[in-house]
Amino acid sequence: MSALGWVLGTFHTAAVGLALLVLAYPGGGLGVALASLSTITGLALFIALWGITVFATSRSIRGLDLVGGAAAGYHRRALRWGALNGLLFLWSLAALLALQQLITAPGTLQPQSLLLGAGFVGGLGSLFALAVGAVVGLALASIDLAGLALARWMA
Amino acid sequence: MDHQQLALVVRYAHVAAMAAAFGGALLVTWLAWRLPRDRVVDVAVRYEQLFWLAAGVLVMTGVGNLGAFGAALPAPGSAWGRTFIAKLVLIALLLIVSLPRSLAVLRAAARPAAPARLRPIYTTTAAILAGIAALAVGLAHG
């Protein structure tokens, strides 16, 4: 992992985390929503998002000299890797929530509901995650390029 | 580890990450004003890697701290809520300033001969972090 992949990937993770907080807090339901997650699950979920995002970002910038100003094709790569990022995050979310249910309330997770959930996550949910991930990836790539333009002015 | 112990670990991690980000920013700011550019860039590159580790930990543990409130999380219209929203705005500003700063430092490391405006960008970073720390103390102690 390059220093640039680490910086951009962590920036993307922090920006998405902050954006979700800014959107959720003024509505007033944030405390209840967070309380439904155990602390361990919440931390594991964030670490999963962080790891996946740094990986996807590092792959999307591989072979490009962004710091040197060669950014041709970055948006196309960000679209593709952003979509994969969204998909992997959804699958991590589903797996962690199922694991939390298995650990905290063993025996309450019925095979039928597990199959139904897996079907939804693997089908419609995956399509939605791909689309959201692609749009977020595209938006973050534009912010990265704006940041790079400012960086060129600074150094 | 029970819930309260875990919440305490999360809180300690939050404070430690803030100490690393703020303390590091103060150190690099001080070095940038005292030393020639070429001697500061190496330290700045290390700081940038540490800064983003701290930023990730701060967001992660910050959400964890909010989760510890549960349904008792103060409303956005309360004094605590307004201070918290001000803190979120400053954090957004910190991220907006930090992305080009980090990229500029990586660029300066790759191009040793080019000039770099390290003094104003690190001074600004340290000032924003001081504001966030002041608001955080207000949120924690009322």
Interface residues (C-beta under 8 A of the other chain):
Chain A: A3 L4 W6 V7 T10 F11 T13 A14 A15 G17 L18 L21 V22 Y25 P26 G28 L30 G31 V32 L34 A35 L37 T39 I40 G42 L43 F46 I47 W50 V67 G68 I143 D144 G147 L148 L150 A151 R152 M154 A155
Chain B: H3 L6 A7 V10 V45 E48 Q49 W52 L53 A55 G56 L58 V59 M60 G62 V63 G64 L66 G67 A68 F69 G70 A71 A72 L73 A75 P76 G81 F84 I85 L88 I91 A92 L95 S98 L99 P100 R101 S102 L103 A104 V105 L106 R107 A108 A110 R111 A114 P115 A116 R117 I121
